[in-house]
Each structure stands twice: as structure tokens, then as C-alpha cells.
Amino acid sequence: MIKKILLYALLAVTLGYGLQWLIAEGLRKNKKGVYEKYNRLFLEKNAYNALILGSSRAEMHVDVSLLDSLTGLNTFNAGVSGATTRMAYTVLKSYLVSSEMPKVIFFECDFHISHLKTDTIFNFSRYFPYLSNPVLYDGFKKIDPRFCQFKYNPFYSLPYSGINAISPALHGWLGKSGNYDDFYKNGFFKNTVIDTYDHFNTKTYYGYINKETQQYLDSIMLFCKTNACKLIFTMSPAYKNAQKEVLNKDRIIEHYKNIAFINHIPILDYSGDTAIIGHKEYFEDNYHMLYRGARIYTQKIASDFNNIAR
């Protein structure tokens, strides 16, 4: 009886670890989409001379192919959904485990979420296949201690991976791509998805720059300075509703500008650009532009960069 129990336990453990590996390896085999992006970020060796760093606003707002064609840069978009300054700092250092330090980093300053704590990893299960990257694992484990279980315990991690991981894992094993995979190019997400929902509701609040947000922004600035990397702050457009949502938006932006001034960092503030923010057709919601808006914005920061680089 005991032998049978041990045999079944061994079989269950083998199946658990086997399934965890099959899903993770399938995700890593993706040649397009978000997992191909994460392959490049966390596993592959790269020599880009510029990075876009920040949240989904960075990911969706800077078309790096267009930026490169206008500036001569060779850029990868390392923006990831929900990234706080702490998460962005971890992503940057994880990228550098295998890749060269870029010469230029464009960092998106999110005035509307600067007050939030830095203890959340959005879409955290997407990172499970990349925990062999020691800097990523260590950084995320400090943010969320469950990452120790996510890495080593398949019976804990698999329920969090869920059905959403199975489909892209199968795509990886079969050499196929998903519906949205073609929207990614060099890390940039070309957002052309239009649905019938109203994403433009507002809820007014007062924001500020959280102490942790400031701390990790300081870390990014110091890291770039130490490694002779030109850091540029960006603030991409937000729809006109957002201008009313954050009641002290101007004060927060002024705070970022003061930080930039003190540290001799250029800041490209298009958060209230009247040529963009009044056009609803340029936006998916109050804070994320569709590609038609992102293209206009990218042209503007490319022109600014060329002036800075002279």
C-alpha cells in the first residue's frame, strides 16, 4: 500500500514538473508576440543602442521602427504592462544580464499612477518562463515572495498560468502565432484594436509621486549616469478626459520637471499636447493611444531627440 502511494506521488510530481516545463518551453518557443519580446528582453543577447522603458504607455506609444528611421537609432521597446519605476528598473537590469548597455534610454513618466505602491507585478504569470534570469527572479521575488513558489513548485504556479498560457504554449510548439502576435515588432505593440466598449469614463483624484516611485526613479537615474547612458524622460499624450481626472496633474508634472532639471535630464512633455489630446480617434482609452496617435507622437519625440543629439 505504501509503495503504491509513493508510486502515485512520484508520478504526480513527475507530471507536475513535466507539465510546467512543457508550458514554459512552449512559451519560450514563440517567434512572435509578447513571449518573443520577453525572450529578447530576458534571455537573448542584444546590442540595441536605445531602449524604451516604462509601462504599457511606453509599449504602445513609441513605434521604434519609425523612431529608428527618423533618428538613426537602433531601438528596442522594453515597455511592459503595469510597470512601476521599481518594475522598470528590474526589467532594465534583467535585460543587461545578456545584453549590452544602451547609449540612450527613453523613460516614460506616468503622472497618473505615480502615487501607487510599487508592490504589484501586473500579468505576473507571463514571467514564469523567464525566472532562469537571476536578476529578474531576484527582483520579482523581492516584490512578490510568491515567485519562489512560482519557480520551484509547479502545483502552485500552474493554476496561476491557467488556460491563458496553454494556447500560446501550443502555438510555440507548433510554430504558429496567435491573433495579436503580429501586432508586436521590436517590442512595440501596434495598437489598432477598436471595440464597442466605452473606455473613457473618469474618476477624479489627487495624485502625487510616491516615495517608492521616487526611490526607484533615483535608482534608474543613477544607474544610467554610472553606465554613461543618456536618459530622457518622456510624458506621452493622455486623452483630454485625463486632464480633468488627475486634479493636480500640473503639479505632478512640475515635480517631474524639477527632478529632470536638477539631474540635467531632458524631459519631453506631450501629456497635454493639444494637437493630440482632443482627438478621441487617437485613443483606446484615457491613457493609451491607438497607432494613429502613437505615430504622430513618435515623430515628435524623434524630432526632439535629433535636436538633443546635435
N, C-alpha and C positions, 0 to 999 in steps of 0.2 A: 504493500500500500504506500509506504513511504517512498519507495523507488518510483512509483507511478506519479506521485505528487511532485517529486523532484524533476522527473522527466517532463511533465507538463509545464512546470515552472521554467525549466530551461528552454523549452520550446517557445513559451510565451515571450521570454526575454529575447530570444533569437529573432522571433518575428517582429518584436517591437523595434529593436535596433536595425533590423533589416529594412523595415518599412520607413524608418526615419532616414536611413541612408538613401533609399530609392527616391524618396521625395526630394531630399536636399540635392542629390546629384542630378535629378531631372531638372530642377530649377536652375542649377548652375550650367546646364547644357543649353539653355535658351540662347539663341543667337540674335534675338530682337527683344525689345520691350524693357520693362523695368528691371528684370533679372539680368539681362545682358548689361544694362547700365551698372548694376551693383557688382557684376563680375569685374568690370573695368575699374570701378572705384576701389574695391576691397581685395581683389585677387591678382589682377594683371599688372604688368609693368607698363607704365606710360611716360611720355615725355612732353606733355602739353605745357606750353609756356604761359597759359592763363586758365584760371578756374572761375566759374560762377558758384558762389557759396551762399547757402541760406535755405529758406523754406520752399514750399510749393510755388510761392510767388516768384522766386528766383528760377525755379524749374520751368515754369510756364511762360515767363515774361522775357527771357533773353534767348533769342534764336542764335545759337553760337555759330551756325554756318553763315548766317547773314553778317553777324558781328565780325567774323574772320575775313569775309570777303571785303569788308569796308575798312578794316584796320591792319590786316596782315598778321593778326594773331593766330595762334593755334589753340583753340579753347575747348574745354570740356565743361558741361553743365553738371555740377555736383550738388545742385539743389535737391533736397528731399522733403517729402511731405511732413508738415508739422515741426520742422526743425527749429528749436530754440537756439540761442547762441551756444549753449552747452553742447547740444547735439551737433551743431555745425562744426564746432571745434573738434569734437571726437571724429566726425566724418573726415575732416581735413587731415588729422594726424593718422587716421587709419589708411587713407589714400596714400600717404607718404611711406607706408611700410614697404611698398614695392615700387613706387613711382617717384619721379624727380620733383623737387620743389618748383612750383611755377614761378615765373617772374612777376606775374600780376594776378591779383585776386579781386574780383568784384563781389562785395559782400552786401546782401540785401538786408536793410534795417527795417524790421516790421514794427512800425509805430503802434499798430493796433493790438499786438499781443505781447508787447514788451513788459507788461505788468504780470504776466502769468509766470508761475513757478517753472523751473527747468527740470522737473522730475518726471516728465512724461515722454515716452517714445511712441510716436504715432506709427501705426501699421508695424508694430514691433515684430510680428511673425515673419515679415519679409526678410529679416536679417538673420534668421536661423541658419540658412545655408552658408553664412559667411563668418561664423564665430571661430573659425580657424585663424582668422586675422586677430592676432593677440591684442592689438591696440583697440580694435572695435569691441572685442569681448570684454576687455578690462574696463573700458569706458562705459559701455552699456550696463555692465554688472554693477558699477558704482551708482548708476542712475536707477536701475531696477534690479535688485538682488535675485529676482527670479531667473535671470539669464544664466545663472549657474545650473539650474534645473533644466532650462531650455536646451542647454548644450549637451548635458550628460544624461538626462532622463527622458527617453522617448515617450514614456507613458504620461509624462507631464506636458511635454511640448506638442505632441501630436494633436491633442484636442484643440490647441490654440492655432495650429496650422490649418486644420479644418479642410472643408471641401474646396475653399478658395485656392489652396496650394496644389491640389490634385490635378486640376485641369492644366495649369502651366507646367507642372512637372511632367505630365504626359506629353505635352507639346515639346518639351525639351528632349525626351527620349525618342519621340517620333520625328523630330526635326521639323515640326510645324510651328506656326505662330498664331497668336490669339488675335481677337478683334481689334485691340488697341495697341498692339505691339509696334505697328508701323508708324504710330504717332511719335515714337521716340527716335531721336537722332542725336548722337553725341551727347546724350544725357538730357537734351531739351525735349520737353513734351509739347508737341504742336497741338494746342487745344482748339479743336474745331467742332467739339461735341455740343450740340444745341438740343435741349429738351423742352418740355412743356411746363416745367415747374417754375415758380417764381422764387428766385434766389436773392431777391433784393430787399427783403424785409430788414428793418433796422431796430436795434435796441440800444438806446443811449447809455453811455457810461463815461466815467472819468478814468483815464489811463495814467500810467507812469512807467518809468524804467525800473524794473525790479532789481534788487541788489544782486541777485544771481545773474540776471541778464547782463548787468554792468560788469560783473566779475569776469564772465567768460568772453565778453566783448573785449575787455582789457587783455585777456589771455590771447585772443586772436591777434590783437594789435601788436603785442609784444612778440609773439611767435613770428609774425611777418617781418617785423623790424629786425629781429635776431637773424632771420634767414634771408635778409636782403630782398624781400618780396614787396613790390608796390601794392599797397592795399588801397582800394577805392570803395567808399560807401555808396550804395545806391538806394533810392527810395522810388519804387515803381508806382505808376498811377493806381489810384483806388477810385471806384465809381463815386459820383457826386453824393450819393446817399451816405457813403462812409465819411465824407467830410462833416456830416452832421452827427454821425453815430458816436465818434470819439469827441466828446465835448471840449476837451483841451488838447486836441490834435496839434495845434500850432505850438503849444508849449513843449510837447514831447519832441517834436521835430527840431525845435530850437535847442533842446538839450542834446540831441544827436549832433547838431551842427557845432555846438560848443565843444563836444568831445572831439569831433573831427578837426576843428580849428586848433585846439590845444596840442593835438598829436600830429599836426601837419598832414592830415589825410584829406584828399579831395572828396567831396560829397556831391553826388548828382541827385538832386531832389526833384523828381517829377510826380510826386504824390498828388499834387493838386494842379497838374498841367491842364489848363482849360481847353487845350486842343484835343484832349483825350477823355477827360473825366465826365464830360457831359454827354458822351455818345454811348448809349446803352448797348448798341450793337457791337461795341468793342469788348463787352464784358460778359462773363458767365455768371458772376455774382458780384457783390460789392468790392471784393478784393482780388479777384482772379480774372485776368483778361483772356479773351479769345485770341486766336492767332492774328486776326486783323489788327487788334490793338497792340499785341506784342511786337509785331513787325515795325510799327511806327515807333514804338518806344526803343527798340533795339537800334534803329537808325539814329535816334537822338543820342543814346549813350556812346555809340560808335563815333559820332562826330565829336562829342565831348572828350573821349579818350584820345582821339587824334590831336586835339588841341593840348591836352595834358602832356602827351608824349613828345611834343615838339621840343 
